[in-house]
Amino acid sequence: MDEVLKDVYIWSVFSEEKKLNFNGYFIPTQHPLFGNVVIDPPPVSDLDLAQMESLGSVQQIIITNRNHIRWSRELQEKFDAEIRMNSADVQNEDLISDHNFGDGDMIAGFLETVVIPDNKSPGETALYWKDRKILFVGDALIGKPPGEVSLLPPGIYAEAEKARAGIKVLNDLEFDALLLGDGDPIPTEGKEAVERFLR
């Protein structure tokens, strides 16, 4: 894992099919009741697992949408971690989640949930770390090309234009770093990238 921002680590697995990276994020304890947090974990190498263990293992796994379960079950088994997922996606997929969340919830003591409407998944949720001006986004936007954002291919949405319009909920958030589940993260000027996309 590499430290993409202070106290935020990233690891990635390249998808030959999608021709971009699938990213996971590891955040050391920000609240004593919740411990270390992982977001949307792709497969983890032995080296990265050892690094996670050295940083205190994993207590919370947060999934931004039903397609980003990825390596969550393996991490849950290894570290006895709790999985958190949006209620809308759990119902649709009959998935096991230890704690469900909805729009506007505070999870892990520091992340606010922001549901992005009309997306690929009904539970598509961005995670907003207000104090640090960091926004984590799963599938609603991808980091491609580098430094910019785009949508997934239009065929995966019920209505692509509605999905694009749904991104506007992010306009109300003050963020600088945009850390994406797919593609290249944008550690600074992330909001400007979203504004360019919406124009």
C-alpha positions as CSV (number, residue, x, y, z in Angstrom):
1,M,0.0,0.0,0.0
2,D,1.1,3.6,-0.7
3,E,0.1,6.7,1.3
4,V,-1.9,8.7,-1.3
5,L,-2.7,11.4,1.4
6,K,-1.7,11.6,5.0
7,D,-3.3,8.7,6.9
8,V,-4.9,7.4,3.7
9,Y,-3.3,4.4,1.9
10,I,-4.2,3.0,-1.5
11,W,-3.6,-0.3,-3.2
12,S,-4.7,-1.2,-6.7
13,V,-5.3,-4.2,-9.0
14,F,-5.3,-3.7,-12.7
15,S,-8.3,-5.0,-14.6
16,E,-7.4,-6.3,-18.0
17,E,-11.1,-6.3,-18.9
18,K,-11.8,-2.6,-18.0
19,K,-8.2,-1.4,-18.7
20,L,-8.0,0.5,-15.5
21,N,-7.1,0.1,-11.8
22,F,-9.5,-1.1,-9.2
23,N,-8.5,0.7,-6.0
24,G,-9.0,0.0,-2.3
25,Y,-8.3,2.4,0.5
26,F,-7.1,1.8,4.1
27,I,-7.5,4.5,6.8
28,P,-5.9,4.0,10.2
29,T,-8.2,4.6,13.2
30,Q,-9.9,8.0,13.2
31,H,-12.4,7.1,16.0
32,P,-11.6,4.9,18.9
33,L,-14.9,3.0,18.7
34,F,-14.4,1.9,15.1
35,G,-10.8,1.2,14.4
36,N,-9.1,0.9,11.0
37,V,-11.3,1.3,7.9
38,V,-11.1,-0.3,4.5
39,I,-13.1,1.0,1.5
40,D,-14.0,-1.2,-1.6
41,P,-11.1,-3.6,-1.2
42,P,-9.8,-5.3,-4.4
43,P,-7.7,-8.5,-3.8
44,V,-4.8,-7.8,-1.3
45,S,-1.3,-9.1,-1.8
46,D,0.6,-10.9,1.1
47,L,2.8,-7.8,1.4
48,D,-0.2,-5.5,1.7
49,L,-1.9,-7.8,4.2
50,A,1.3,-7.7,6.3
51,Q,1.2,-3.9,6.2
52,M,-2.4,-3.9,7.3
53,E,-1.6,-6.1,10.2
54,S,1.4,-3.9,11.2
55,L,-1.0,-0.9,11.2
56,G,-3.5,-2.7,13.5
57,S,-5.5,-5.0,11.0
58,V,-9.0,-4.1,9.7
59,Q,-12.1,-3.5,11.9
60,Q,-14.5,-1.9,9.4
61,I,-15.1,-2.6,5.7
62,I,-17.2,-0.1,3.9
63,I,-18.7,-0.9,0.5
64,T,-19.8,2.0,-1.8
65,N,-22.0,-0.1,-4.0
66,R,-23.0,-3.8,-4.6
67,N,-20.4,-4.2,-7.4
68,H,-17.6,-3.3,-5.1
69,I,-17.8,-6.2,-2.6
70,R,-14.6,-7.4,-4.3
71,W,-12.4,-9.0,-1.6
72,S,-14.6,-7.9,1.4
73,R,-15.5,-11.4,2.5
74,E,-11.8,-12.6,2.5
75,L,-10.8,-9.6,4.6
76,Q,-13.7,-10.0,6.9
77,E,-12.7,-13.6,7.5
78,K,-9.0,-12.8,8.0
79,F,-9.5,-9.9,10.4
80,D,-13.0,-10.6,11.8
81,A,-14.0,-7.2,10.4
82,E,-17.6,-5.7,10.1
83,I,-19.0,-5.0,6.7
84,R,-21.1,-1.9,6.1
85,M,-23.2,-1.4,3.0
86,N,-26.1,0.7,1.8
87,S,-29.5,-0.9,2.7
88,A,-30.8,-0.5,-0.9
89,D,-28.0,-2.7,-2.3
90,V,-28.3,-5.3,0.4
91,Q,-32.0,-5.7,-0.3
92,N,-31.5,-6.0,-4.0
93,E,-28.6,-8.5,-3.8
94,D,-29.5,-10.5,-0.7
95,L,-26.0,-9.8,0.6
96,I,-24.7,-10.1,4.2
97,S,-24.0,-6.8,5.8
98,D,-23.3,-6.4,9.5
99,H,-24.5,-2.7,9.5
100,N,-26.5,-1.1,6.8
101,F,-26.6,2.7,6.1
102,G,-28.7,5.2,4.2
103,D,-28.2,8.7,2.9
104,G,-26.7,11.2,5.4
105,D,-25.5,8.7,7.9
106,M,-22.3,9.1,9.8
107,I,-20.2,5.9,9.7
108,A,-17.0,4.8,11.3
109,G,-17.1,8.1,13.3
110,F,-15.9,10.3,10.5
111,L,-17.4,9.5,7.1
112,E,-20.7,11.0,6.0
113,T,-22.7,9.0,3.4
114,V,-24.0,10.7,0.3
115,V,-26.3,8.6,-1.9
116,I,-25.8,9.4,-5.6
117,P,-29.2,8.9,-7.3
118,D,-30.1,7.2,-10.5
119,N,-26.8,5.4,-10.7
120,K,-25.7,1.9,-11.8
121,S,-26.7,0.6,-8.3
122,P,-29.6,2.0,-6.2
123,G,-27.3,2.1,-3.2
124,E,-24.4,4.0,-4.9
125,T,-22.9,6.0,-2.0
126,A,-20.0,8.5,-1.9
127,L,-18.2,8.8,1.5
128,Y,-17.4,12.4,2.6
129,W,-14.6,13.1,5.1
130,K,-15.6,16.7,5.7
131,D,-12.8,17.6,8.1
132,R,-10.2,16.6,5.5
133,K,-12.1,17.7,2.4
134,I,-11.8,14.2,1.0
135,L,-14.5,12.4,-1.1
136,F,-14.4,8.7,-1.9
137,V,-16.5,7.6,-4.9
138,G,-17.2,4.1,-6.0
139,D,-18.7,3.7,-9.5
140,A,-20.6,7.0,-9.9
141,L,-17.4,8.4,-11.5
142,I,-14.2,6.8,-12.7
143,G,-10.7,8.4,-12.8
144,K,-10.1,8.3,-16.6
145,P,-8.2,9.9,-18.2
146,P,-5.8,10.8,-15.4
147,G,-6.7,14.0,-13.6
148,E,-10.3,13.9,-15.1
149,V,-13.5,11.9,-14.4
150,S,-16.0,10.2,-16.6
151,L,-19.0,7.9,-16.4
152,L,-18.9,4.1,-17.0
153,P,-20.1,3.0,-20.4
154,P,-23.7,4.2,-21.0
155,G,-25.1,0.7,-21.5
156,I,-24.8,-0.2,-17.8
157,Y,-27.3,2.5,-16.7
158,A,-31.1,2.4,-16.9
159,E,-30.8,6.1,-18.1
160,A,-27.3,7.5,-18.6
161,E,-28.4,11.1,-18.6
162,K,-30.2,10.6,-15.3
163,A,-27.0,9.0,-13.9
164,R,-25.0,12.0,-15.1
165,A,-27.5,14.4,-13.5
166,G,-27.3,12.5,-10.2
167,I,-23.6,13.5,-9.9
168,K,-24.8,17.0,-9.1
169,V,-25.4,16.1,-5.5
170,L,-21.7,16.4,-5.1
171,N,-21.8,20.1,-5.9
172,D,-22.9,20.9,-2.4
173,L,-19.8,19.3,-0.8
174,E,-16.5,21.1,-0.2
175,F,-13.7,18.7,-1.2
176,D,-10.3,18.8,-2.6
177,A,-9.2,15.1,-2.9
178,L,-11.3,12.8,-5.0
179,L,-10.4,9.2,-4.3
180,L,-12.0,6.9,-6.8
181,G,-12.7,3.2,-6.7
182,D,-11.9,2.8,-10.4
183,G,-9.2,4.6,-12.4
184,D,-6.8,7.2,-11.1
185,P,-7.4,9.1,-7.9
186,I,-7.2,12.8,-7.9
187,P,-5.4,13.9,-4.7
188,T,-5.9,17.6,-5.3
189,E,-8.4,19.8,-7.2
190,G,-10.9,16.9,-7.4
191,K,-13.9,19.2,-7.1
192,E,-12.6,21.2,-10.1
193,A,-12.5,17.9,-12.1
194,V,-16.1,17.1,-11.2
195,E,-17.1,20.7,-12.2
196,R,-15.4,20.3,-15.6
197,F,-17.2,17.0,-16.1
198,L,-20.6,18.5,-15.3
199,R,-20.0,21.4,-17.7
